[in-house]
């Protein structure tokens, strides 16, 4: 059976860095996923991510990305897609702390083990604010629906099944500034 992992990466306490967990929590509240699909808030993984990706058919991640150049990368809220080749093209930098994302290192390790996911997609959302205690910026919040669409399109392209829930459940998003007034995108 083909297996896929949809993972949200990021620190929910650092503003737009929490967009990955935010997106996967919304997906879980709005959709049911077919057999073989795991949806997970991965937090801020390090090399332990390798154990979660070994043997997968597909790995779909969503994370905040920093814009080095707003003219080429786009303004905050822009969706940028990275494939496995794009991620592996960048040599891993020295790790600054134990929680630094190590996606390229994990993919290279899985490659060496002969068990790397065949299909990898990182849905990057260009962030704006990474201050502690801040909610998602408005630009990033407005792009959440597009990030979910990109994930669902990749699942469909790879032949995985999912279905919109008739009665969505309340998303388990506890870190927003005011959950009672938070408006979640309806897709």
Secondary structure, 3 states (H helix, E strand, C coil): CCCEEEEEECCCCCHHHHHHHHHHHHHHHHEEECCCEEEEEEECCCCCHHHHHCCCCEEEEEEEECCCCHHHHCCCCCEEEEEHHHHHHCCCCCCCCCCCCCHHHHHHHHHHCCCCCCEEEEEEEECCCCCCCCCCCHHHHHHHHHHHHHHHHHHHHCCCCEEECCCCCCCCCCCCCCCCCCCCCCC
